[in-house]
Amino acid sequence: MPEVFIFTIERDQRILKMKTSGMGAYEIARELDMTPTAVYVAIERALADAVRPDLDTELPLAVERIDAAEGKLWEIIQRPHYQHTVTGQLIRDPDGQPKIDSGPVIAALTALHRWEERRAKLMGIDAPARQHISIEMIDAEIRIQEARLETYRKGAIVPAPAPIPPPRLAIETGWNEPEAPG
């Protein structure tokens, strides 16, 4: 195997480790004197070459990473944040008290929400409820529809099928949209 190829594999693996440890692509690019695009390409190459771990190993690690991220976000949410001028001076209200800056808290809450969605997806919490449909149920529905069609062909008035109930709201069911069939 050529020496350059081995170097590329090792560098790609190093970049992937840096990325999974929490570093951003721009930060990695600066440290390794690369472009951010080259970092993303290296990460994709490393992921393509990586052996996929089994779910029993990966799931607890993913939940642990989510827990750590959520812990940091809660620290940000609970810490007071004050408004500053462009030059870094503290902004005070007319009473001389520092003005509260809600921006960092809102950003942390948004990120926390995304992590909670990720956890729910990993754990299958948001998966829509599955219904069991048997062959007998399908056969019965086919017989009903065939009888309706035969009645229609004979010229008789066919009663309209029972109306389909409206979909339940996301608030009632706890889910927002069904997953696309896959």
N, C-alpha and C positions, 0 to 999 in steps of 0.2 A: 504494500500500500504506500503511495507516495507520502512523503513527509508533510507536504502542504495540506493534503487531505486530512491527515490525522490532526494537524494543528487546527483546521477549521472545525472539526468535530469537537475537539476539546474546548475551543473558544465558544462555540455554540452552546455547549453544555454549561459552561461558566456563566454565559449571559442568561440562560434559562434559570440557573440557580439565583442569580442576582435579582431577576424579575420576580421569582416566586418568594424571595425573601422580603419583597415589598418595594424594591427600587423601581423608579419610573424609567421609561425608555430614554428620556432626555438625560436623566442622571447617568444611566449606564453608558449612553453615547459619549457624554463628556468624559467619563472616567476612562473609557477605552479608546478615545479619539476616533469615534465612528459617527456616522449619521444616524438619527433615530430610525430612518427607514431600514438601514442595514441591521440595526438591532432587532426590529420586527421580523425581518427576513431570517435572521439567525435563530430567533425564538421559534418561528414556524418550522425551520429545518430540524431543530432539536426536538420539537414536539412530534414531528413526523417520524423521527428515528427512535423516539422513546418507547419503551415497553409500557403498555397500559397496565397500571396496577389493578388488582381486583377490588371490587366494591367494599368488601369487608375491611380492607386496609385503608382505602381512600376516603370512605365516608367519615370515619371518626376524625381523620386529619382535616378534612374540609370543615367539619363542624367546629373543630378546635380553632382553626383560622378565623372562622366567623365569630366565635366567642371572643377571641383576642381583639378583632376589629371592633366589635360592638362595645367591648370594655373601654377601648380608647375613645370611641365616640361618646360614650356616657361621661367620660372625664371631661370632654370638651363641652358637653351640654351643661354639666353641673358647675363648671368654672365661670366666674363672671367675665364678661367681655365689655370693653369700653371703646367708645368712638375716639378716633384720633384724626388729626389733620394730615394732609399730605406730607408734611414735614415731620410727622410723628408726635406732635404735641397732643396731650389729652384734651378732649373737648368737654367743657363743663356747662351745666345748665345754669339758669339765672340764680339759683340758690348756691352755686359753687360746687354742686355734686357732679361727679363724672357721669357723662351721658352713656347709657347702656347701648351696646351694639348688639342687636339681635341677629345680624347676618351670620356669624359663625355658628350660632345655635340652630338656625334654620338650615344651614348647609349640613350640619352634623345630623339633624333629624332626617333630612332627605337621604343622606348616605345610610343612616341606620335603617330606614325603611327599605332601601334596596338590599341591604344585608339580610333583613328579616324575610324579604321575598325570596332571596337565594336559599335561605335555610328551609323555608316552606317547600320550595321546589325540590331540594335535595331529599327532604324527608317525606315527600309525597303528600304533604298536608293539604295543598291546594288542588290536588287532582280531583276532577269531577267524579261524583258518585257513579259507579258502573251499575248498569241494570242487566239482569240475567234474562236473556230472551232464548227460549227453547225452540226447537224445531216444531214442536206441537203448536206453540203460539203462532208461529209463522204460517203453518199449514191452516190453522183455524182462520186467520186473517185472509189468506188466499181464498178459502171457501166462501167467506162472507163477500169478498169483492167479486168473485165469479158469479155468485147468486145475484148480486146487484146488477152486474153486467147483463146477465141473462134476462132479468126482469126489464131492463132498459131496452134490450133488443126486441122484446115482445111488445114494446110500445106502452108499457105501463109506466106510471109515475114512480120514479125511484126516490124514496125518501133520502134526504141529504144525510150524509154521515154526521155523527155527533161532532160538535165543534171541538177543535183542538184547544185545550186550555192555554191561556197566555203564559209565556215563560215567566218564571218567578224572578223577582228582582235580585240583584247581587247581594243586597242587604239581607234578604231573607235566606238565601242559600249559602252565603259565605264564599262564593266564587264569582268571578267577573265574566269570563268568557270561556266557552268550551275550547279545549285544545283541538287543533286541526288534526284531522285523521292522518295517521302517518304510516 
